[in-house]
Amino acid sequence: MRYNLIEDRPERPVHPGEVIADILDDLEITQTQFAKILGISEQTVNEIILGQQPITVDLAIRIGKALGNGHQLWLNLQQKIDVWDAWKINQKEYDKVLTVV
């Protein structure tokens, strides 16, 4: 059996909101200011930072453009959480799936 960095990880990966919170602190930008920059509500920014709102493709594009690092980083961070969550919830079902190749 092979080791998988996401599924076998004991703790949930860091939510992109935590990364964004650190960046905003470093840049001394408030959530209100960042919401205006992104063109979204302050509540949405707050929910992202609290890990309650996933990073959608739309948000990834906005955040990537605003921070100058592109959308892929934000989608990758979100995907790690999505895979980890799905694996933890459905692991018994996934274990039943046979590998055909």
PAPA-492330 format. One line per 5 residues: number of its first residue (from 1); their letters; for each residue x, y, z of N, C-alpha, C. Coordinates in steps of 0.1 Angstrom, whole numbers. Atoms other than C-alpha are relative to their C-alpha. Example, Ala and Ser with C-alpha at 12.3 -4.5 7.8 and 13.67 -1.06 7.14 Angstrom:
! residues 2
1) as) 9 -12 0 123 -45 78 9 12 0 ~ -9 -11 0 137 -11 71 -8 11 8
END
This chain:
! residues 101
1) mrynl) 8 -12 0 0 0 0 9 12 0 ~ -9 -12 1 14 34 -9 -5 11 9 ~ 4 -11 -9 14 65 13 -4 12 -9 ~ 5 -12 8 -6 95 1 1 12 10 ~ -2 -12 -8 4 129 14 -12 7 5
6) iedrp) 12 -7 -4 -31 142 16 -9 -10 9 ~ 10 9 -7 -53 112 27 6 -5 13 ~ -7 6 -12 -27 98 52 5 11 10 ~ -4 -11 -9 -20 132 68 -9 0 12 ~ 8 1 -12 -31 131 104 -9 13 3
11) erpvh) 7 -13 -2 -42 168 105 -5 5 -13 ~ 6 -6 12 -64 187 81 10 11 -5 ~ -9 -11 6 -43 209 57 -5 14 4 ~ 3 -14 -3 -42 246 64 -10 5 -10 ~ 10 -6 9 -72 264 50 7 13 -6
16) pgevi) -6 -12 6 -63 291 25 -3 13 7 ~ 3 -11 -8 -80 316 48 11 4 10 ~ -11 -3 -9 -52 312 73 12 6 -7 ~ -11 -6 8 -26 320 46 -4 14 -3 ~ 4 -13 4 -46 350 35 1 9 13
21) adild) 0 -8 -12 -49 362 71 15 5 3 ~ -14 -3 -2 -11 360 75 5 11 -10 ~ -4 -10 10 -6 379 42 -5 14 3 ~ 6 -13 -3 -30 406 52 7 7 12 ~ -8 -5 -11 -12 410 85 13 6 -4
26) dleit) -13 -5 5 21 413 68 -1 13 -8 ~ 2 -11 9 8 438 43 -8 12 7 ~ 8 -10 -7 -12 457 70 -12 4 -7 ~ 12 -2 7 -44 454 50 -11 -6 9 ~ 11 5 -8 -77 451 69 -9 -9 -9
31) qtqfa) 9 8 8 -104 426 59 -9 9 -8 ~ 9 -10 7 -126 456 49 7 4 -13 ~ -7 -5 12 -99 469 26 2 -11 -10 ~ -2 12 9 -93 434 11 -13 -3 -7 ~ 13 2 6 -130 430 5 -2 10 -11
36) kilgi) 2 -10 10 -131 462 -14 9 -3 -12 ~ -9 3 10 -100 452 -34 -5 -11 -9 ~ 5 12 7 -116 419 -43 -14 2 -7 ~ 13 -2 5 -150 433 -50 -10 -9 6 ~ 9 9 -7 -167 410 -25 -4 6 14
41) seqtv) 4 -6 -13 -184 415 8 10 -3 11 ~ -9 2 -12 -165 419 41 -3 -13 7 ~ 4 12 -7 -185 390 55 6 -12 -7 ~ -6 11 7 -172 367 27 15 -1 3 ~ -14 0 -3 -136 377 34 2 -6 14
46) neiil) -1 5 -13 -142 371 71 -2 -15 1 ~ 3 15 0 -157 336 64 11 -8 -6 ~ -12 6 6 -127 328 42 11 -1 11 ~ -11 -1 -10 -103 338 69 -3 -10 12 ~ 4 9 -10 -122 318 95 -1 -15 -4
51) gqqpi) 0 14 6 -121 287 72 -14 -5 -2 ~ 14 4 2 -159 287 68 -5 1 -14 ~ 4 -3 14 -160 297 31 12 -7 -8 ~ -10 5 9 -142 276 5 5 10 -11 ~ -5 -9 11 -121 292 -22 -5 -6 -13
56) tvdla) 6 4 13 -141 289 -54 9 5 -11 ~ -8 -4 11 -127 294 -88 0 16 -1 ~ 1 -15 0 -140 330 -88 8 7 10 ~ -8 -6 -10 -125 338 -55 15 -2 -2 ~ -14 2 3 -92 322 -65 6 9 -10
61) irigk) -4 -10 11 -90 344 -96 2 14 6 ~ 0 -13 -7 -98 375 -75 12 1 9 ~ -11 -1 -10 -73 367 -47 13 -1 -7 ~ -12 1 7 -46 356 -71 4 13 -8 ~ -3 -13 7 -49 388 -91 4 11 10
66) algng) -3 -10 -10 -50 410 -60 14 -2 7 ~ -12 3 -7 -20 393 -44 12 -2 -10 ~ -10 1 10 -1 389 -77 6 -14 -1 ~ -6 14 1 5 351 -73 -9 -10 -8 ~ 8 9 8 -22 337 -96 -10 -8 8
71) hqlwl) 11 7 -6 -52 316 -90 3 -14 4 ~ -3 15 -3 -36 281 -90 4 -3 14 ~ -4 2 -14 -20 285 -56 -13 -2 9 ~ 12 0 -9 -54 292 -40 -9 -12 -3 ~ 8 12 3 -72 264 -59 7 -13 6
76) nlqqk) -8 12 -5 -44 239 -49 -2 -1 15 ~ 2 0 -15 -47 249 -12 -14 -5 3 ~ 14 5 -3 -85 244 -13 -2 -14 -4 ~ 1 13 4 -82 212 -32 6 -10 10 ~ -5 9 -10 -60 197 -5 -10 -2 11
81) idvwd) 10 1 -11 -87 204 21 -11 -8 -5 ~ 12 7 5 -115 191 -1 3 -15 -1 ~ -4 14 1 -96 158 -8 1 -6 14 ~ -1 5 -14 -87 154 29 -13 -2 7 ~ 13 1 -6 -122 161 40 -8 -12 -5
86) awkin) 7 11 6 -137 137 15 5 -14 4 ~ -7 12 -4 -112 110 24 -4 -4 14 ~ 3 3 -14 -119 113 61 -15 -4 1 ~ 14 3 0 -157 112 55 -3 -14 -6 ~ 4 12 9 -158 84 29 11 -11 -1
91) qkeyd) -11 10 1 -127 63 36 -4 -14 -1 ~ 5 14 0 -146 31 42 -5 -3 -14 ~ 6 2 14 -164 35 8 12 0 -10 ~ -11 0 9 -132 44 -10 9 -13 1 ~ -8 13 -1 -114 13 4 -7 -11 -7
96) kvltv) 7 10 7 -141 -8 -13 2 1 -15 ~ -2 -2 14 -132 6 -47 12 -8 -5 ~ -11 8 5 -111 -18 -67 8 7 -10 ~ -9 -6 10 -81 -7 -87 0 -10 -12 ~ 1 8 11 -85 -20 -122 12 0 -9
101) v) -12 -1 8 -52 -11 -137 12 -4 8
END
